[in-house]
């Protein structure tokens, strides 16, 4: 049975992920370093790890096995999940694979370097939309079917 790992601290699609994971009879684990309410969904586990940089990411990465699915926007975590044989779905529905994780990490590093070099080059991306949520549901359902 596959496990659905949710990097839950800033995940905008927790409820949707829980519904899809439980519909596919997957073990669903929400991992957070605090501030997460117990799940209203029976069968979902909530794991609270100690606070600290990347503690939740490390916790997930150490437990992923081939066939598992992770929901995260954290690219280093995604790379570790893919390396372990898991699949990654971002909350906007983008699937990360061995083919696109390298360029995604490189773009992330370049953006960090540009922000560090120019303090006026700050700001986030676009807002999370209903279309992102819809793409996410479709992508997660496909990922869960291939477990």
C-alpha positions as semicolon CSV with decimal commas, in nm:
position;residue;x (nm);y (nm);z (nm)
1;X;0,000;0,000;0,000
2;X;0,138;0,338;-0,101
3;X;0,175;0,624;0,143
4;X;0,071;0,977;0,057
5;X;0,310;1,216;0,234
6;X;0,188;1,574;0,277
7;X;0,444;1,843;0,359
8;X;0,169;2,014;0,554
9;X;0,308;2,338;0,697
10;X;0,217;2,561;0,404
11;X;0,015;2,321;0,189
12;X;-0,297;2,488;0,045
13;X;-0,451;2,156;-0,066
14;X;-0,446;1,944;0,251
15;X;-0,818;1,867;0,251
16;X;-0,820;1,777;-0,118
17;X;-0,514;1,555;-0,079
18;X;-0,670;1,375;0,217
19;X;-0,986;1,300;0,022
20;X;-0,799;1,168;-0,281
21;X;-0,551;0,964;-0,075
22;X;-0,816;0,802;0,139
23;X;-1,034;0,734;-0,167
24;X;-0,739;0,536;-0,306
25;X;-0,700;0,351;0,027
26;X;-0,354;0,498;0,079
27;X;-0,193;0,564;0,411
28;X;-0,206;0,946;0,442
29;X;0,050;1,121;0,662
30;X;0,051;1,498;0,724
31;X;0,390;1,612;0,851
32;X;0,431;1,949;1,020
33;X;0,648;2,119;1,276
34;X;0,351;2,263;1,458
35;X;0,026;2,448;1,429
36;X;-0,160;2,171;1,250
37;X;-0,497;2,064;1,383
38;X;-0,574;1,693;1,408
39;X;-0,728;1,564;1,088
40;X;-1,104;1,534;1,066
41;X;-1,053;1,245;0,825
42;X;-1,033;0,899;0,980
43;X;-0,726;0,715;0,864
44;X;-0,506;1,021;0,827
45;X;-0,205;1,048;1,054
46;X;-0,069;1,378;1,180
47;X;0,300;1,383;1,268
48;X;0,442;1,686;1,444
49;X;0,821;1,702;1,425
50;X;1,046;1,934;1,628
51;X;1,085;2,288;1,499
52;X;1,389;2,366;1,293
53;X;1,496;2,417;0,935
54;X;1,388;2,134;0,707
55;X;1,307;1,893;0,994
56;X;0,971;1,794;0,839
57;X;1,136;1,753;0,498
58;X;1,408;1,528;0,638
59;X;1,150;1,324;0,829
60;X;0,952;1,258;0,510
61;X;1,259;1,190;0,294
62;X;1,390;0,928;0,537
63;X;1,063;0,731;0,514
64;X;0,964;0,743;0,147
65;X;0,977;0,414;-0,040
66;X;0,922;0,339;-0,409
67;X;0,560;0,393;-0,507
68;X;0,488;0,658;-0,245
69;X;0,356;1,001;-0,344
70;X;0,456;1,329;-0,179
71;X;0,288;1,666;-0,197
72;X;0,535;1,949;-0,157
73;X;0,667;2,268;-0,310
74;X;1,008;2,212;-0,150
75;X;1,238;2,120;-0,438
76;X;1,521;1,961;-0,234
77;X;1,262;1,738;-0,065
78;X;1,110;1,658;-0,404
79;X;1,453;1,555;-0,534
80;X;1,501;1,319;-0,240
81;X;1,154;1,167;-0,289
82;X;1,221;1,110;-0,659
83;X;1,562;0,961;-0,581
84;X;1,391;0,716;-0,342
85;X;1,150;0,606;-0,615
86;X;0,851;0,815;-0,513
87;X;0,643;1,058;-0,712
88;X;0,592;1,428;-0,637
89;X;0,291;1,649;-0,702
90;X;0,310;2,021;-0,631
91;X;-0,006;2,192;-0,500
92;X;-0,051;2,362;-0,839
93;X;-0,073;2,022;-1,010
94;X;0,277;2,017;-1,155
95;X;0,435;1,671;-1,144
96;X;0,805;1,663;-1,061
97;X;1,001;1,375;-1,210
98;X;1,360;1,271;-1,268
99;X;1,337;1,457;-1,600
100;X;1,241;1,798;-1,464
101;X;1,372;1,810;-1,106
102;X;1,727;1,906;-1,212
103;X;1,620;2,213;-1,412
104;X;1,374;2,308;-1,135
105;X;1,652;2,299;-0,874
106;X;1,882;2,501;-1,100
107;X;1,612;2,766;-1,154
108;X;1,551;2,782;-0,779
109;X;1,920;2,836;-0,711
110;X;1,948;3,100;-0,985
111;X;1,646;3,287;-0,847
112;X;1,797;3,279;-0,496
113;X;2,125;3,418;-0,631
114;X;1,944;3,697;-0,819
115;X;1,745;3,792;-0,507
116;X;2,064;3,797;-0,299
117;X;2,237;4,021;-0,553
118;X;1,948;4,267;-0,584
119;X;1,746;4,337;-0,269
120;X;1,477;4,504;-0,480
121;X;1,414;4,180;-0,670
122;X;1,178;4,036;-0,411
123;X;0,823;3,919;-0,415
124;X;0,627;3,604;-0,459
125;X;0,466;3,447;-0,758
126;X;0,106;3,461;-0,856
127;X;-0,176;3,375;-0,618
128;X;-0,300;3,018;-0,582
129;X;-0,611;2,978;-0,798
130;X;-0,907;2,747;-0,842
131;X;-0,748;2,631;-1,168
132;X;-0,436;2,530;-0,969
133;X;-0,657;2,335;-0,729
134;X;-0,831;2,158;-1,018
135;X;-0,496;2,068;-1,184
136;X;-0,374;1,940;-0,848
137;X;-0,673;1,710;-0,801
138;X;-0,628;1,565;-1,150
139;X;-0,251;1,518;-1,110
140;X;-0,282;1,359;-0,765
141;X;-0,553;1,121;-0,883
142;X;-0,328;1,013;-1,173
143;X;-0,030;0,969;-0,941
144;X;-0,231;0,759;-0,697
145;X;-0,366;0,536;-0,975
146;X;-0,013;0,440;-1,078
147;X;0,087;0,319;-0,729
